[in-house]
Amino acid sequence: MAATLTQERFTGPDWIFERKLDGIRLLAFKRDAEIGLFSRNRLPQHIPAVEDAVRRLPVRDAILDGEITWEGRPAYHVFDVVWLDGRSVASRPLDERRALLAALPLEPPLARVRALDDPKPWERACAEGWEGVIAKRRDSPYEHRRSPHWLKMKCEIVQEFLIGGFTDPQGSRVGLGALLVGFREGADLVFAGKVGTGFDTKLLLDLRARLDRREIPASPFTRATGLPRLRAHWVRPEIAVRVAFIEWTVHRKLRHPRLLGVE
């Protein structure tokens, strides 16, 4: 089961949150004394310490899901159980599967992934240098696919950019489609990408009115690749916005940006 990346930030009684570990996904199969470890791509892995710890579990057979990390030595962080003692538990709710996992006597290098009880767990993740957090619905079954019931909230970079243009709205959206933003580098205004999330209706309409008053006939970006060719409007780069994004791409574009505020 794989998590879906989200830019939303929320909590609620129907969800649990876990630390997103910076390791390699690992499935552990036990059938009596026979142990198999496999990556998410079904490639066999050989980690003797983990194999021995799984072999010592007092169950006849099991399938565990987790993440392997190396900090001097391997650690297998187990967050789910898919099969246990002759029966599939994949269709059972996550809370029930976690209870089954809690009853297993895991010994190092096996470790149980704990639920976070922070009011804003994503803020703790960024403050402690984690990669992010995973939000999981308590009633979710285990699915062999990327699921909307498991959501990945990655830590973000926050930076200020200048608006150099915008695109027209599509469908039922009003005001504008996406902002075209950039940053100053010497005398250049460098195009950094499009920002299309983080708006409400009022902001879309207010921002469109402000940008219409600054419209110019040609792009203000002096260094740009990937600019839209259709339905684009150009403006004097006078309005700054705060944008959160996951990372810079190799082409110096924003990955998964969202608007935080307008100056």
FENUR-V413173 format. One record per helix or strand of 3 or more residues. SS is the DSSP state (helix for helix, strand for strand). FROM is the first residue (numbers start at 1). LEN is the number of residues. If there is no record, write none. Layout:
BEGIN
((SS/FROM/LEN) (SS/FROM/LEN))
END
This chain:
BEGIN
((strand/2/4) (strand/15/6) (strand/24/8) (strand/34/6) (helix/48/8) (strand/61/10) (strand/74/11) (helix/94/9) (strand/110/3) (helix/121/7) (strand/132/6) (strand/146/9) (strand/157/11) (strand/179/7) (strand/188/8) (helix/201/12) (strand/232/4) (strand/240/6) (strand/258/5))
END
